Amino acid sequence: MESFLSKENFKLAFKRLQTSQRNLYKELYAEDLEIFGFSLEHNIEAFIHEIKNKVFSPDKSFKIFQPKKDNLVRPISLLKFKDLLIYQALINVIAESIYDEIIPYYNTIVFGNVITNPKDPDADNRIFFYKKWKYQWKKFTNKTKEYYENGYNFVSEFDIASFFDTIDHGILCQILDNKYNIDKDLLDILETCLIVWTGDSNHPTFERRHGIPQGPIASAFLADLYLLHLDLEFKTKARKLDTQYIRYVDDIRIFSRDKITGQKSIAYLDLLARDLGLIPQASKILIHEITDLNKLLKHQESKFSAIAREHKAKQGVLKSKTHKKLKKRFLDCFDENSDEQYLDKTIISFALYKLNSDPDIKAVILKHYEKIYTHFSAVLFYLRKHFSEDEEIRYWLINLLKDENLLFQHISALILKNFPDLPFMEDLYERHIEGDRRNWLLKYFMFRWLYENKKYEIIISHSLDDNYFLIRELNKFKSFCTIDDSYNNIFTRNLMKNKDSLIALQGLYFRLGDLCDITYDDAHTYNSYIQYQHSNRVINYTGYALKEDFRIENPENFFREEIWTDTNEYDEINQLFFRFNRFRKIDPSLALITLNSFNNLVYDKICQILSINKKDKDYGVNLDAGYITSKFPITNNCFMEINDKRNQNTEAHPYNKHGDIRVRIKFKELGRLIEKERRALDEICLRRL
């Protein structure tokens, strides 16, 4: 746990999130990198304190549904930033711990998602979690050529249905525990997070214990580790078969010298996959003789590399000859009788990011757009680059936005993302701003659209309270909509008081870190991350829980490090209150025992501060003596009653004071005592000791 909770590990996790590949997922948390990174040292320290003191808890993810073929969708799980950061920090430690064990399989069996050496002395290399995929894909294709040239001219291709969604948390943690001996405390945190992250914040779902979030770079590592178990099981138990086995991410290829061996391999791999809770996708499992190696290798990586280099050298423009060749391949993808694979996703996507402006390309897009929903980001990139002011294109996009029968709302979201300058449509706004919560991404990009159309009053008057990403985006544009200093001061102060630490830090970010107008007396009203930067006060579980769960306004008046100077004592009181807060929902007897121990420490600290010389070592005797009654009458009476109930109605003693078998306290009675405890703690925290 020590290496996990180090500042260096969390800084590295942050850097790896920064250096991950740019895509829609990263675009949606890129602003969080700026907000959290604005005062990175303080924020990491505060976050580590949250985790140590068990204040941190994961949040459900926010799902994005990207179109797939056959009118299906791929769910992408967008994690809130602290969830994303702790996820990467966990995986950093796990990856470093097992690196020496998995490296022998890199570039022999496993070719995709190859991690960089975590022990590389060059820190500039370590900030990248994975090696460049292009190099790894080239090694994968070279290995394919090698096996083919050695006489393995049959290939069996194996595919798993909804792979990320079917990974079993229990099996994953067993692999990490039994095979790699990962710290059980780390596994507990990981499993707790994974269970929560499978949920959807925008839609009620059942608790599930399978599935890891698609999107985070950390998930690709866990998924690969899960499949490595499959790889090694196959290699070990199918060694009698004359086969060669390689894998790039979830693209599994088994090479054999004849078809029957390939069939046996697939049958065995099917059983192994099901042992892991995975479901083979029969429609994509193929066994065939290699008659055209280039076709198997998808033929074009070297040609594409040359085109990409030319495109970069010419600052985004291709030579006429190169454009014509790539254009022909693109157009042929829409001709079922051409030599190109029909709707070849690699060619279509690559071409749209590289082709020059061409009316023929535009015409094909308008004609066949419903066939290429899966490539709509590339489509819109091309149109934005070359036809942003084209009236036909803009009219077409407006009609798509207005089409109530559009199959995927994700398409509408991407349109507003790429064309926020389309004219404002009141009917569109009203239809979607309060629409299906699952289609929140469309609302997210609406705020930029409203801003571009100068609908400042709509933005400022709008309010949200349930989706972090929408709230963060709305706040950003609210901050753009006025130059009034008073409004901005009030607005950012309110943000800094938000319970969500990233929203609070967004307010600080808007102020460029200016905390000058936060006074000592009102500092406690701000989010704990703002407090931490204001006074470097340590976040503690007791203070957090008293404020959040028990409505105590000023817990820091008593529960702070300046009072609890003994580190062991301070840790103990936080641990006791954490356990009490857990037990009160499941076991009233244990909750009361723990609460009484907590009260004992609180009582002793009060006596110490007030310089009270207790006559006895026994807690109950001292309570009966009434040493603190004059200053804390509610507290003394409450603590006496709880101590008595602990002695009479819990497992602490088998008998009550009359010698009868004790009757365990019930939830209802505990609830009554907890309310008295709340009033007692409120009495203590009203004054600054």
C-alpha positions in Angstrom: 0.0 0.0 0.0 2.9 2.3 0.7 4.0 2.5 -3.0 0.4 2.9 -4.1 -0.2 5.8 -1.7 3.0 7.7 -2.6 2.9 11.1 -4.2 5.2 9.9 -6.9 2.8 7.2 -8.0 -0.1 9.6 -8.2 2.0 12.1 -10.1 3.0 9.3 -12.6 -0.7 8.3 -12.9 -1.6 11.9 -13.7 1.2 12.1 -16.3 0.1 8.9 -17.9 -3.4 10.3 -18.2 -2.0 13.4 -19.8 0.1 11.5 -22.3 -2.6 8.9 -23.3 -3.8 8.9 -26.9 -6.1 11.8 -27.9 -9.7 10.6 -28.6 -13.2 11.6 -27.6 -12.7 9.9 -24.2 -9.7 12.0 -23.4 -11.3 15.1 -24.7 -14.0 14.7 -22.1 -11.6 14.7 -19.2 -9.0 17.0 -20.7 -10.4 19.9 -18.8 -10.1 17.9 -15.5 -6.4 17.6 -16.2 -6.1 21.3 -16.2 -8.4 21.8 -13.2 -6.7 19.2 -11.0 -3.3 19.9 -12.4 -3.5 23.7 -11.6 -2.3 22.9 -8.1 -1.2 19.4 -8.6 1.0 18.9 -5.5 -1.7 20.1 -3.1 -4.5 18.2 -4.9 -2.6 14.9 -4.9 -1.8 15.3 -1.2 -5.4 16.0 -0.4 -6.5 13.0 -2.5 -4.1 10.7 -0.8 -5.3 11.8 2.6 -8.9 11.1 1.4 -7.9 7.6 0.5 -5.9 6.9 3.6 -8.7 8.2 5.8 -11.4 6.3 3.8 -13.2 9.5 2.8 -12.9 8.7 -0.9 -15.5 6.5 -2.5 -15.9 5.8 -6.2 -18.8 7.1 -8.3 -20.8 5.4 -10.9 -19.7 6.0 -14.5 -21.4 8.1 -17.1 -22.1 6.0 -20.2 -21.6 7.0 -23.8 -23.1 4.8 -26.5 -21.1 4.7 -29.7 -22.7 3.1 -32.8 -21.5 -0.3 -33.9 -22.4 -2.3 -36.9 -25.8 -4.0 -37.1 -27.4 -1.1 -35.2 -25.8 -2.0 -31.9 -23.9 0.2 -29.6 -20.6 0.1 -27.7 -20.9 1.4 -24.2 -18.0 3.6 -23.1 -17.7 4.3 -19.4 -16.6 7.8 -18.6 -15.2 8.0 -15.1 -15.0 11.1 -13.0 -11.5 12.3 -12.7 -10.5 11.1 -9.2 -11.9 7.7 -10.2 -9.7 7.7 -13.3 -6.7 8.8 -11.3 -7.0 6.2 -8.6 -7.6 3.6 -11.3 -4.4 4.5 -13.0 -2.5 4.7 -9.7 -3.6 1.2 -8.8 -2.6 -0.2 -12.2 0.8 1.6 -12.0 1.6 -0.4 -8.9 0.2 -3.7 -10.2 2.0 -3.3 -13.6 5.3 -2.6 -11.9 4.9 -5.6 -9.5 4.3 -8.1 -12.3 6.3 -6.6 -15.1 9.2 -9.2 -14.8 6.7 -12.0 -15.0 4.8 -10.8 -18.1 7.7 -9.4 -20.2 8.8 -12.8 -21.6 5.4 -13.0 -23.4 5.7 -9.6 -25.0 6.4 -9.9 -28.8 6.3 -13.7 -28.6 2.6 -14.2 -27.7 1.3 -10.7 -26.8 1.7 -7.8 -29.2 -0.9 -5.3 -28.2 -1.1 -3.0 -25.1 2.6 -3.6 -24.3 3.5 -1.5 -21.4 6.7 0.5 -21.1 9.3 -0.7 -18.6 8.2 0.8 -15.2 11.8 0.5 -14.1 13.2 2.5 -17.1 15.7 5.0 -15.6 14.5 7.5 -18.2 11.5 9.3 -16.6 10.5 10.7 -20.0 9.8 7.1 -21.2 7.9 6.1 -18.0 5.2 8.8 -18.4 3.9 6.8 -21.4 2.0 3.7 -20.1 2.0 1.8 -23.4 4.5 1.5 -26.2 3.5 2.9 -29.6 0.8 0.8 -31.1 2.1 1.2 -34.6 5.4 -0.5 -33.7 3.6 -3.3 -32.0 1.2 -3.9 -34.9 4.2 -4.1 -37.2 5.7 -6.8 -35.0 2.4 -8.7 -35.0 2.2 -8.7 -38.8 5.9 -9.7 -39.1 5.3 -12.7 -36.8 2.3 -13.6 -39.0 4.5 -13.6 -42.0 7.1 -15.7 -40.2 4.7 -18.4 -39.4 3.2 -18.4 -42.9 6.7 -18.7 -44.4 7.4 -21.7 -42.0 4.5 -23.7 -43.4 1.7 -22.7 -41.1 -0.7 -21.7 -43.9 -4.0 -22.2 -42.0 -5.1 -19.4 -39.7 -7.9 -19.7 -37.1 -9.3 -16.3 -35.9 -11.0 -16.2 -32.5 -13.3 -13.4 -31.3 -15.0 -12.7 -28.0 -18.4 -11.1 -27.7 -18.6 -7.9 -25.6 -15.2 -8.7 -24.1 -14.8 -5.8 -21.7 -18.4 -6.2 -20.4 -17.9 -9.9 -19.6 -14.7 -9.8 -17.6 -15.6 -11.3 -14.2 -14.3 -9.2 -11.2 -13.9 -12.3 -9.0 -11.8 -14.2 -11.6 -9.8 -11.1 -12.4 -8.9 -10.6 -8.7 -8.1 -14.3 -8.3 -5.7 -14.1 -11.2 -4.0 -11.0 -9.6 -3.9 -12.7 -6.2 -3.1 -16.3 -6.9 -0.8 -15.8 -9.9 0.9 -12.5 -9.2 0.5 -12.2 -5.4 -0.9 -8.6 -5.5 -1.6 -6.9 -2.2 -5.1 -7.9 -1.0 -5.8 -4.3 0.2 -5.1 -3.1 -3.4 -7.4 -5.8 -4.7 -10.2 -4.8 -2.3 -10.0 -1.2 -3.5 -9.9 -2.3 -7.2 -12.8 -4.7 -6.8 -14.9 -2.1 -4.9 -14.3 0.4 -7.6 -15.0 -1.9 -10.5 -18.4 -2.9 -9.0 -19.4 0.8 -8.7 -18.0 1.7 -12.1 -20.2 -0.9 -13.9 -23.2 1.2 -12.9 -24.6 4.0 -15.0 -25.1 7.4 -13.2 -27.8 8.3 -15.7 -29.9 5.1 -15.5 -30.8 2.8 -12.6 -29.0 -0.5 -13.0 -28.4 -3.6 -10.9 -25.1 -4.1 -9.1 -22.9 -6.2 -11.3 -19.7 -8.0 -10.6 -18.6 -8.3 -14.2 -17.4 -5.8 -16.7 -14.6 -3.2 -16.6 -15.0 0.3 -18.0 -14.2 0.8 -21.6 -12.2 3.9 -22.2 -9.6 4.3 -19.5 -6.1 3.2 -20.5 -5.9 1.2 -17.2 -8.7 -1.1 -18.4 -6.8 -2.2 -21.5 -4.0 -3.5 -19.2 -6.4 -5.5 -17.0 -8.2 -6.9 -20.1 -4.8 -8.0 -21.5 -3.8 -9.6 -18.3 -7.1 -11.5 -18.2 -6.5 -12.8 -21.7 -2.9 -13.6 -20.9 -4.3 -16.3 -18.6 -6.2 -17.7 -21.6 -3.1 -17.5 -23.8 -0.9 -19.4 -21.3 -3.6 -22.0 -20.6 -3.9 -22.7 -24.3 -0.1 -22.8 -24.9 0.4 -25.2 -22.0 -2.5 -27.6 -22.5 -2.6 -27.6 -26.3 1.2 -28.1 -26.7 0.6 -31.5 -28.4 -1.1 -29.6 -31.3 1.3 -28.3 -33.9 0.2 -24.7 -33.7 1.5 -21.2 -33.3 -0.5 -18.7 -31.2 -0.3 -14.9 -31.2 -2.6 -12.1 -30.0 -2.9 -8.4 -30.6 -5.3 -7.0 -28.0 -8.3 -9.3 -28.5 -7.4 -10.4 -32.1 -6.4 -14.0 -31.5 -4.7 -15.9 -34.3 -3.8 -19.6 -34.2 -1.6 -20.9 -37.1 -1.6 -24.5 -38.1 -0.5 -26.7 -41.0 -3.9 -28.1 -41.6 -7.6 -27.3 -41.1 -8.4 -30.1 -38.6 -5.7 -28.9 -36.2 -7.2 -25.4 -36.4 -10.7 -26.8 -35.6 -9.3 -28.6 -32.6 -7.6 -25.4 -31.4 -10.8 -23.4 -31.7 -12.8 -26.0 -29.9 -10.3 -26.0 -27.0 -10.0 -22.2 -26.9 -13.8 -22.1 -26.7 -13.8 -24.1 -23.5 -11.0 -22.1 -22.0 -12.8 -18.8 -22.7 -16.0 -20.1 -21.1 -14.0 -21.1 -18.0 -13.2 -17.4 -17.7 -16.8 -16.3 -18.2 -16.2 -15.1 -21.7 -18.5 -15.7 -24.6 -17.0 -16.6 -28.0 -18.6 -14.8 -30.9 -19.4 -17.6 -33.4 -20.1 -15.3 -36.3 -16.5 -13.9 -36.2 -14.7 -17.2 -35.6 -13.0 -18.2 -38.8 -10.7 -21.0 -40.0 -9.3 -20.6 -43.5 -6.2 -21.3 -45.6 -4.0 -18.4 -46.3 -4.1 -17.8 -50.0 -3.4 -14.1 -49.9 -1.1 -13.0 -47.1 -1.5 -9.3 -47.9 -5.3 -9.6 -47.5 -4.9 -11.2 -44.1 -2.5 -8.5 -43.0 -4.9 -5.8 -44.2 -2.2 -5.1 -46.7 -1.7 -1.4 -46.4 0.2 -0.4 -43.3 3.4 0.5 -45.2 1.5 2.5 -47.8 -0.6 4.3 -45.2 2.6 5.2 -43.3 4.0 6.8 -46.5 0.7 8.8 -47.0 0.7 9.9 -43.4 4.3 11.2 -43.7 3.4 13.1 -46.8 0.3 14.5 -45.3 2.3 15.8 -42.3 5.1 17.1 -44.4 2.7 19.0 -46.7 0.8 20.5 -43.7 -2.4 18.5 -44.2 -2.4 18.4 -48.0 -1.7 15.4 -50.2 0.0 15.5 -53.6 -2.6 15.2 -56.4 -1.3 11.8 -57.4 -1.5 10.5 -53.9 -5.0 12.0 -53.4 -6.3 10.3 -56.5 -5.0 6.8 -55.5 -6.4 7.1 -51.9 -9.7 8.6 -53.3 -10.1 5.5 -55.6 -9.6 3.1 -52.7 -12.1 5.1 -50.6 -14.8 5.1 -53.3 -14.2 1.4 -54.0 -15.1 0.7 -50.4 -18.7 1.6 -51.3 -18.8 -0.7 -54.4 -19.5 -4.3 -53.5 -18.0 -5.5 -56.8 -14.6 -3.8 -56.3 -11.4 -5.4 -55.2 -11.6 -3.5 -51.9 -13.4 -5.0 -48.9 -16.9 -3.6 -48.8 -17.1 -0.7 -46.2 -13.5 -1.5 -45.1 -13.3 0.5 -41.8 -9.6 1.0 -42.0 -9.5 2.6 -45.4 -12.6 4.7 -44.8 -11.4 6.1 -41.5 -7.8 6.7 -42.7 -8.9 8.3 -46.0 -11.3 10.8 -44.3 -8.5 12.1 -42.1 -6.1 12.5 -45.0 -7.9 13.3 -48.3 -8.0 16.7 -49.8 -11.2 18.6 -50.5 -13.1 16.8 -53.2 -16.8 17.1 -54.3 -16.9 13.4 -55.1 -16.0 12.5 -51.5 -18.7 14.8 -50.3 -21.2 13.2 -52.6 -20.4 9.7 -51.4 -20.8 10.8 -47.8 -24.2 12.3 -48.4 -25.3 9.2 -50.3 -24.0 6.5 -47.9 -23.8 8.2 -44.5 -26.2 5.7 -42.9 -23.8 2.9 -43.7 -20.9 4.6 -41.9 -22.3 5.8 -38.6 -19.4 4.0 -37.0 -17.0 6.4 -38.7 -19.0 9.6 -38.1 -16.2 11.3 -36.2 -14.0 10.9 -39.3 -16.9 12.0 -41.6 -17.4 15.2 -39.6 -13.7 15.9 -39.4 -13.5 15.8 -43.2 -16.6 18.0 -43.6 -15.5 20.5 -41.0 -12.0 20.8 -42.6 -13.1 21.1 -46.2 -16.9 22.0 -46.3 -17.6 24.0 -43.1 -19.4 26.8 -45.0 -20.9 24.6 -47.7 -24.7 25.3 -47.7 -25.6 21.8 -48.8 -23.6 20.2 -46.0 -25.0 22.6 -43.4 -28.6 22.1 -44.5 -28.0 18.3 -44.4 -26.6 18.5 -40.9 -29.5 20.6 -39.7 -32.0 18.1 -41.0 -30.1 15.3 -39.3 -30.3 17.2 -36.0 -34.1 17.7 -36.5 -34.7 14.1 -37.5 -36.6 12.6 -34.6 -36.1 9.1 -36.1 -32.3 9.4 -36.2 -31.2 6.0 -34.8 -28.2 7.2 -32.7 -28.4 10.4 -30.7 -24.6 10.0 -30.5 -24.5 11.3 -34.1 -26.4 14.5 -33.1 -23.8 15.0 -30.3 -20.9 14.6 -32.7 -22.6 17.1 -35.1 -22.8 19.8 -32.5 -19.3 19.0 -31.3 -17.9 19.6 -34.8 -20.3 22.2 -36.0 -21.2 24.3 -32.9 -21.8 27.3 -35.2 -24.9 25.8 -36.8 -27.8 28.2 -36.2 -29.8 28.0 -33.0 -33.0 26.0 -33.2 -35.4 26.5 -30.4 -37.4 23.3 -31.0 -34.1 21.3 -31.0 -33.0 22.9 -27.7 -36.3 22.2 -26.0 -36.5 18.7 -27.2 -33.1 17.6 -26.0 -32.2 19.8 -23.0 -34.6 17.9 -20.8 -34.5 14.7 -22.8 -33.3 11.2 -22.1 -30.6 11.3 -19.4 -28.8 8.5 -21.2 -28.2 10.9 -24.2 -26.4 13.4 -22.0 -23.5 13.8 -24.4 -25.8 15.8 -26.8 -26.6 18.2 -24.0 -22.9 18.5 -23.2 -22.1 19.8 -26.7 -25.2 22.0 -26.7 -23.6 24.4 -24.3 -20.9 25.4 -26.8 -23.6 25.6 -29.5 -25.6 28.0 -27.3 -22.5 30.1 -26.6 -21.6 30.3 -30.3 -25.2 31.5 -31.0 -24.8 34.1 -28.2 -27.6 32.6 -26.1 -25.9 33.9 -22.9 -29.1 34.3 -20.9 -30.1 30.7 -21.5 -26.7 29.5 -20.4 -26.6 31.7 -17.2 -30.2 30.8 -16.3 -29.6 27.1 -16.8 -29.0 24.8 -13.8 -28.0 21.2 -13.3 -27.5 19.0 -10.3 -26.9 15.4 -11.3 -24.3 15.0 -14.1 -20.7 16.1 -13.3 -19.6 16.5 -16.9 -22.7 18.6 -17.8 -22.2 20.7 -14.7 -18.5 21.3 -15.4 -19.2 22.2 -19.0 -22.1 24.5 -18.1 -19.9 26.3 -15.5 -17.2 26.8 -18.1 -19.6 28.6 -20.4 -21.2 30.5 -17.6 -17.8 31.9 -16.8 -17.5 33.1 -20.4 -20.9 34.8 -20.5 -20.2 37.8 -18.3 -17.5 40.2 -17.4 -19.2 41.5 -14.3 -16.7 41.1 -11.4 -19.3 40.8 -8.7 -21.1 38.0 -10.6 -17.8 36.2 -11.2 -16.8 36.5 -7.6 -20.1 35.1 -6.3 -20.2 32.4 -8.9 -16.6 31.1 -8.3 -17.1 31.3 -4.5 -20.2 29.2 -4.8 -18.3 26.7 -7.0 -15.5 26.4 -4.4 -18.1 25.5 -1.8 -19.5 22.6 -3.9 -19.3 19.2 -2.4 -17.8 17.8 -5.6 -14.1 18.5 -5.2 -13.5 18.9 -9.0 -16.3 21.4 -9.3 -14.8 23.3 -6.3 -11.3 23.2 -8.0 -12.9 24.4 -11.2 -14.0 27.5 -9.2 -10.4 27.9 -8.0 -9.1 27.4 -11.5 -11.4 30.2 -12.8 -9.9 32.4 -10.1 -6.4 31.4 -11.1 -5.8 30.2 -7.6 -6.8 33.4 -5.9 -7.9 32.6 -2.3 -7.3 36.1 -0.9 -11.0 36.8 0.0 -11.4 33.6 2.0 -11.2 34.5 5.7 -10.3 32.3 8.5 -13.8 32.4 9.9 -15.6 31.3 6.7 -12.9 28.8 5.4 -14.8 25.9 6.8 -17.7 26.6 4.4 -15.5 25.7 1.4 -14.8 22.3 -0.1 -12.1 20.4 1.8 -9.7 20.7 -1.3 -10.0 24.4 -1.2 -9.5 24.4 2.6 -6.4 22.3 2.1 -4.9 24.8 -0.2 -6.0 27.7 2.0 -4.5 26.3 5.2 -2.9 23.0 4.4 -5.3 21.4 6.8 -5.4 17.6 6.5 -8.7 16.0 5.4 -9.8 13.5 8.0 -12.6 10.9 7.8 -14.2 12.0 11.1 -14.5 15.7 10.0 -15.7 14.7 6.6 -18.4 12.3 7.9 -19.6 14.6 10.6 -20.2 17.3 8.1 -21.6 15.1 5.3 -23.6 12.5 7.3 -24.3 14.2 10.7 -24.9 17.8 9.7 -22.2 19.2 12.0 -21.2 22.5 10.6 -17.8 23.0 12.1 -16.2 19.6 12.9 -12.7 21.2 12.3 -13.1 23.1 15.5 -12.3 19.9 17.4 -11.3 17.2 14.9 -8.1 18.6 13.5 -4.4 17.8 13.7 -3.5 20.8 15.9 -5.6 19.2 18.7 -4.9 15.6 18.0 -1.1 15.9 17.9 -0.4 12.3 18.6 -0.5 10.6 15.2 -1.5 7.2 16.5 -4.3 8.7 18.5 -5.5 10.7 15.5 -5.4 7.7 13.2 -7.3 5.6 15.8 -10.1 8.1 16.3 -10.6 8.3 12.5 -10.6 4.5 12.2 -13.1 4.1 15.0 -15.5 6.6 13.5 -15.1 5.0 10.1 -15.9 1.5 11.5 -18.9 2.9 13.5 -20.3 4.6 10.4 -20.1 1.3 8.6 -21.4 -0.9 11.4 -24.4 1.4 12.1 -26.0 0.1 8.9 -25.4 -3.6 9.4 -24.7 -4.4 13.1 -26.0 -2.0 15.8 -24.2 -3.9 18.6 -20.8 -3.5 17.0 -21.6 0.0 16.1 -22.3 0.9 19.7 -19.2 -0.7 21.0 -17.1 1.2 18.4 -18.9 4.5 19.1 -18.3 4.1 22.8 -14.5 3.7 22.2 -14.6 6.8 20.0 -16.4 8.7 22.7 -13.8 7.6 25.3 -11.0 9.1 23.2 -13.1 12.3 22.7 -13.8 12.6 26.4 -10.1 12.1 27.3 -9.1 14.8 24.9 -11.6 17.3 26.3 -10.3 16.6 29.8 -6.7 17.1 28.6 -7.6 20.5 26.9 -9.5 21.7 30.0 -6.6 20.5 32.3 -9.0 18.3 34.3 -7.3 15.9 36.7 -9.4 12.7 36.5 -9.4 10.7 39.8 -9.9 7.3 38.2 -8.7 5.5 35.1 -12.1 4.0 34.4 -14.1 5.8 31.7 -17.5 5.1 33.3 -16.4 6.3 36.7 -15.1 9.6 35.3 -18.3 10.2 33.4 -20.3 9.6 36.6 -18.1 12.2 38.3 -19.4 14.9 35.9 -16.0 16.5 35.2 -17.1 18.1 32.0 -20.8 18.7 32.8 -20.5 22.4 33.4 -19.1 23.1 29.9 -20.5 20.1 28.0 -23.8 19.0 29.7 -25.3 17.4 26.6 -22.1 15.5 25.9 -21.6 14.1 29.4 -25.2 12.8 29.5 -25.0 11.3 26.1 -21.7 9.6 26.7 -23.0 8.2 29.9 -26.0 6.7 28.3 -24.1 5.2 25.4 -21.5 3.7 27.8 -24.3 2.2 29.8 -26.0 0.7 26.8 -22.6 -0.6 25.6 -22.2 -2.5 28.9 -25.8 -3.7 29.0 -26.9 -4.4 25.4 -23.9 -5.5 23.3 -21.4 -8.3 23.0 -19.1 -6.5 25.3 -20.6 -8.4 28.2 -22.8 -11.5 28.2 -24.9 -10.2 31.2 -26.6 -7.0 32.1 -26.1 -5.3 35.5 -28.9 -7.5 37.0 -27.1 -10.7 36.1 -29.5 -11.5 33.3 -28.5 -12.5 29.7 -28.2 -9.2 27.9 -30.6 -8.2 25.1 -28.8 -6.9 22.0 -29.6 -3.4 21.0 -31.9 -2.9 18.0 -31.5 -0.5 15.0 -34.3 1.7 16.2 -32.7 2.2 19.6 -29.3 2.8 18.0 -30.9 5.4 15.8 -32.2 7.3 18.9 -28.7 7.2 20.5 -27.0 8.4 17.3 -29.3 11.4 17.3 -28.2 12.2 20.9 -24.6 11.6 19.7 -25.1 14.1 17.0 -26.3 16.8 19.4 -23.3 16.0 21.7 -20.8 16.4 18.9 -22.5 19.5 17.8 -22.1 20.9 21.3 -18.4 20.1 21.2 -17.8 21.5 17.7 -19.6 24.8 18.4 -16.6 26.1 20.2 -13.1 26.2 19.0 -11.0 24.5 21.6 
